[in-house]
Amino acid sequence: LEVDGVELQRNTSKFELTLEFTEHDGALYGGFEYSTDLFDKTAIERMWGHYVRLLEGIVDNPQQRLQDLPLLLDEE
Protein backbone atom coordinates (compact mmCIF):
# COMPACT_ATOMS: atom_id res chain seq x y z
CA LEU A 1 0.00 0.00 0.00
CA GLU A 2 1.47 3.33 -1.07
CA VAL A 3 -0.23 6.62 -0.27
CA ASP A 4 0.84 10.06 -1.49
CA GLY A 5 -0.80 13.40 -0.80
CA VAL A 6 -1.76 15.86 -3.50
CA GLU A 7 -3.61 19.08 -2.80
CA LEU A 8 -6.21 20.14 -5.36
CA GLN A 9 -7.69 23.63 -5.53
CA ARG A 10 -11.46 23.84 -5.85
CA ASN A 11 -13.65 26.79 -5.00
CA THR A 12 -16.78 25.03 -3.75
CA SER A 13 -17.82 21.71 -2.32
CA LYS A 14 -21.15 20.06 -3.13
CA PHE A 15 -21.47 18.41 0.29
CA GLU A 16 -20.13 18.94 3.79
CA LEU A 17 -17.69 16.03 3.38
CA THR A 18 -17.08 13.71 0.42
CA LEU A 19 -14.60 10.84 0.05
CA GLU A 20 -14.08 10.04 -3.62
CA PHE A 21 -12.00 7.42 -5.43
CA THR A 22 -11.14 6.96 -9.07
CA GLU A 23 -8.99 4.41 -10.91
CA HIS A 24 -6.48 5.35 -13.60
CA ASP A 25 -3.84 3.14 -15.23
CA GLY A 26 -4.18 0.46 -12.55
CA ALA A 27 -3.76 2.91 -9.66
CA LEU A 28 -6.45 4.05 -7.25
CA TYR A 29 -6.63 7.78 -6.46
CA GLY A 30 -8.76 9.22 -3.70
CA GLY A 31 -9.31 12.27 -1.62
CA PHE A 32 -11.61 14.33 0.53
CA GLU A 33 -13.63 17.27 -0.67
CA TYR A 34 -14.93 19.29 2.26
CA SER A 35 -16.60 22.48 3.36
CA THR A 36 -14.01 24.85 4.80
CA ASP A 37 -16.79 26.37 6.91
CA LEU A 38 -16.97 23.08 8.86
CA PHE A 39 -13.49 21.53 8.59
CA ASP A 40 -9.95 22.88 8.56
CA LYS A 41 -6.98 21.34 6.77
CA THR A 42 -5.60 19.84 10.01
CA ALA A 43 -8.85 17.97 10.73
CA ILE A 44 -8.96 16.56 7.19
CA GLU A 45 -5.31 15.48 7.31
CA ARG A 46 -6.00 13.70 10.61
CA MET A 47 -9.09 12.00 9.12
CA TRP A 48 -7.03 10.94 6.07
CA GLY A 49 -4.40 9.46 8.41
CA HIS A 50 -7.10 7.43 10.16
CA TYR A 51 -8.41 6.17 6.84
CA VAL A 52 -4.92 5.16 5.65
CA ARG A 53 -4.30 3.39 8.98
CA LEU A 54 -7.57 1.47 8.52
CA LEU A 55 -6.62 0.43 4.97
CA GLU A 56 -3.16 -0.68 6.11
CA GLY A 57 -4.80 -2.83 8.80
CA ILE A 58 -7.05 -4.46 6.20
CA VAL A 59 -4.09 -5.15 3.87
CA ASP A 60 -2.00 -6.55 6.74
CA ASN A 61 -4.74 -8.92 7.90
CA PRO A 62 -7.80 -9.19 5.62
CA GLN A 63 -9.44 -11.77 7.92
CA GLN A 64 -9.39 -9.45 10.95
CA ARG A 65 -12.74 -8.53 12.49
CA LEU A 66 -13.87 -4.99 11.75
CA GLN A 67 -13.89 -4.05 15.43
CA ASP A 68 -10.25 -5.15 15.75
CA LEU A 69 -8.91 -3.06 12.85
CA PRO A 70 -6.62 -0.16 13.78
CA LEU A 71 -7.94 3.35 13.34
CA LEU A 72 -5.97 5.80 15.47
CA LEU A 73 -2.43 6.77 14.57
CA ASP A 74 0.42 5.61 16.81
CA GLU A 75 0.84 9.04 18.39
CA GLU A 76 -2.85 9.14 19.31
Contacts in CASP RR format, 6 or more apart in sequence:
PFRMAT RR
TARGET T0000
AUTHOR 0000-0000-0000
METHOD contacts of the structure
MODEL  1
LEVDGVELQRNTSKFELTLEFTEHDGALYGGFEYSTDLFDKTAIERMWGH
YVRLLEGIVDNPQQRLQDLPLLLDEE
1 52 0 8 1.000
1 55 0 8 1.000
1 56 0 8 1.000
1 59 0 8 1.000
3 52 0 8 1.000
3 55 0 8 1.000
10 33 0 8 1.000
13 33 0 8 1.000
13 34 0 8 1.000
13 35 0 8 1.000
13 36 0 8 1.000
14 33 0 8 1.000
15 33 0 8 1.000
15 35 0 8 1.000
16 34 0 8 1.000
16 35 0 8 1.000
16 38 0 8 1.000
17 32 0 8 1.000
17 33 0 8 1.000
17 34 0 8 1.000
17 35 0 8 1.000
17 38 0 8 1.000
17 39 0 8 1.000
18 32 0 8 1.000
18 33 0 8 1.000
18 34 0 8 1.000
19 30 0 8 1.000
19 31 0 8 1.000
19 32 0 8 1.000
19 51 0 8 1.000
20 30 0 8 1.000
20 31 0 8 1.000
20 32 0 8 1.000
20 33 0 8 1.000
21 28 0 8 1.000
21 29 0 8 1.000
21 30 0 8 1.000
21 31 0 8 1.000
22 28 0 8 1.000
22 29 0 8 1.000
22 30 0 8 1.000
23 29 0 8 1.000
31 48 0 8 1.000
32 44 0 8 1.000
32 47 0 8 1.000
32 48 0 8 1.000
34 44 0 8 1.000
46 73 0 8 1.000
49 73 0 8 1.000
50 71 0 8 1.000
50 72 0 8 1.000
50 73 0 8 1.000
53 70 0 8 1.000
53 71 0 8 1.000
53 72 0 8 1.000
53 73 0 8 1.000
54 69 0 8 1.000
54 70 0 8 1.000
54 71 0 8 1.000
56 70 0 8 1.000
57 64 0 8 1.000
57 69 0 8 1.000
57 70 0 8 1.000
58 64 0 8 1.000
58 69 0 8 1.000
END
